[in-house]
């Protein structure tokens, strides 16, 4: 459990304990630990719906995480991005907000910077917390020991990011085992269905098992080239509808990664610099 003395000191100082759920393996492990009493009950818990998540993410959240938490009196709030910010894929000047790939005339593939996640997830959560009267808080984030490179300092002074799985020495495979031993179904990888950061095995899974999400992604992939013929969702700079995915290749950074709004602009091997 989180250090009791630290929690008591935080309570005296008015520092609330809040949890940012991502809906994937690590967040589900945190939910299990809360239900088992191995983590304290958070003052607030939420997951942000940006409007583009794969359908399987919220299927799992609504069928498994929310009901199990409600049994012990914990409410997981679903916050909608559109209630706070514009979630359009293009801004007012028609610049795309996604980290797309562009193939230049020199043949070099460059990757756009990520502008979607910070506004659509982090800022939304901060606004919602303020509405709940939160003045200072520790935000629990589901990053495990094997993902420590993702640990970041909060962008606002009144919040500190905390990583309970790291504190407990828990790795992703431990999370999977913990969820299984608790009798919960295994959650899927989480991300938006049109996220350019997806590795091939996730694109293939989307194509085979989530046809509605796949068709939406293909439609957007086609649409962006009506604006700029050199823009693509896939790192190969090939249209999704024509792409044969290499499911043997796995981008290790994104295996098991949940989206909390901390995406990095990463260029795949063979790509160019960020724009």
N, C-alpha and C positions, 0 to 999 in steps of 0.2 A: 504494500500500500504506500501511497505517497507519504513522505515524512510527516508524522502527526504534529510534531512541534512546528514545522513550517506552516502547516495548514492552520494551526491555532493562531500563529502570529499573523497570517494573512487575514484571518477572520477578524481579529482585533483591529487591523488596519483597514478593514473594509475592502479587501481584495477578494473578489469573487472568483470561483472556479467554474470555467465554462468550457464546453467541448464543441469543436468544429468537426462534425462527422463528414467523411468523404464518401461513405457507402461501400467501400471496398474491403479487402481482407483485413488490413490493419485497423480500420475503424470498427469493423465488426468484432475484432478481438477486444478492443476497448469496451464495446458494448457488453460483451461476455463478462469481462472483468468487473464492470459496474454491477451487472446482475448477480455476480458471485460475491459481491462485497469486497473484492480485492482492490477496487478503486472506489473512492468516495462518490457519493451522488453529486453530480455537477449542479450548480445553481441554474444554469441554462445550457441547453443542447440544441444544435441546429444542423441542418444541411441546406445548402443553397441550390436551388433549381434555376440554372441560367437559361433554360428553355431549349437546350440542344443536347441534353444527356441521352445516352443510349437508353432505350426503354427498359432494358434489363436492370439498370441501376435502381430506378425507383420501384420497379416490380419487387426487387429484393428488400429495399428499405421498407416498403409498405406491408409486405407479407411477413417479414421476419424481424427486422430490427425494431420498428415502432411497436408492434404488439408485445415483444419480449420486454422491452423497456417499460412499457405502460403497466406491466404486471407488478413492477416494483415502484410505481409512481413517478417514473421519469418520462417527461414529455420531450420528444424529439420534434422540433418545429421545422417545417419545410418553408424556407423563405424564398420568394420568387424575385429574381433579379428585376423583372419588369415593374415591380412595385416601387423600385428606387431609381433605376437607371435605364436608359435606352439600351436594349440588347441587340440592336440592329448589327448586321455583319459588316456594314459600311458606315463610316461616320459622316458628318454633315458635308465634308469635302470629298466624299466618295472614295476615301482611303479605306482599304480593308483592315479589319481589326484582328484577323487571324494570321498566324505565322506561316504564310503560304510559301511555296517554292516558285522561283522564277528562273527560267533558262534564258541567259543572255545571248546576244549575237556571237559572243566569243565561246559559246558552248559551256560556260561555267554556270553551275546551279547555285543560286544564292537563296538564302532563307530570310524572309521577313521577320522582324522582331515581334514578340508577343505583346499585344495590347489588350487582349480580351479578359484574361483571368483576373488581373488586379482589380479592375473596375467591377467585373461581373460577380466576383466572389468575395474578395477581401473587403472592399469598400462597402458592399451590401451588408456584410456581417457586422462591420463596425457601426453602420447606421442603425441596424436593428438592435444591437447591444445598447447603444445610447438611448434608444426608445424604451428599453426595458429598465432604464435607470442605472445602468452599469457605469460606474465612474472609474473603477480600476479593476483589472481582472488578469488572471492567468488563463490563457487559451490552450487547451490540450489539443495536440495535433497527432494524427496517427502515422508517425514515422518510426520505423523499427531500426534496430541496431545496424542492419546491413544497408540502410539508406541514410546514414548520418551525414552524407555530403549535402543532403537537402535541408539540413537544419539552418534556420535563418533567424535573425533578430527582427522583432516586430517593427513595422513601419510607423507605429504610433507610440507615444510615450506612456499612455495610460494602460497599455496591454503588454504582457510578456508572453512569448510563446513557450509552451512547456511540452515535453515529449515523454509521456509516462511509459511508453514501451521501451524507449532507450533507457530510462531510469531503472526499469526492471530487467534490463538485459535481454529483451525479447527480440528474436529475429522473425522474418516473415514466415519461415517454415514452422516456427513455434506458434505463430498466430493461426496458421492452418490447422495445426494439431489441436490447439486450444478450442477452436471453433468446432472441430469434429467431435472432440471429447464431450463438449457441452450439448451435442446432439443437434446443432444448428446446421442448416444446409450451407455449402460453400458459396461465398459471394463471387461475382465475376469481376473482371478488370473494369475499372471505371474511367470514363472520359466522355467527351462529347462525340457524337457520331461523325461529325465532320472535322475532328481534330487532326491537323496535319502531322502531329507528333506520334501518331499511332504506328507501331511496327506492323509488318506484313501479316503476322498471324492474327492480329486483331482486325485488320481490314478483311481478311478471309473469313473470320468468324462472323463479322457483321454481314458479309455477303451471303453466307450460308444459312445463318440462323435468325437474322433480324432484317428481313427483306424490306420492311417499311423504312427503317432507319437507313438501310443501304441505298434505297431509291432516293431518299432525301439528299444523302451525301453526293450521289452521282449527279443529281439535278443541280446542286450548288456548284459542283466541280465544272459542269458544262457552262453554267451561267457566268462564272468569273472570267472565262475566256471570251465571252461576248464583250467584256470590258477591256481585258488585256489578254491577247492570245497566248502569252507566254507564262501565264499563271496556272498553277496546279496545286491540288491538295496532297498529292503523293510525291515523295522525294525523288522518284525517277523522272518526274516531269512527263508522265504519260497519263492520259485520261483514265479515271478509275474504271470506267465501263470496259476498257480494253486491256487493263493491267492483269497480268498473270502474277499472282503474289508468291513470293519466295518465303514459305512458311518455315523453312529451315533457319532463316536468318532472324535473329532476335536482338533488338537493341536492349542491352542489359539495363540501361538506365530506366527504361519504361516498364520492365517486367514487374507486375504487381503494384506499380505506382498508382496511388490515388490522386485525384485532382482536387487540390485545396485552393487553387488559385495561385500556385507558386511555379507555374510552368517556366521553363528556361528555353531560350532560343537556341536550340541545338541543331547543328548541321550534320547530317549523316555523312559517312565516309564517301569521299568523292565530291562533296558539295563545296560551296564557296563560303565567303564571309557573310555575316548578317547585313541586312540593308538598314 
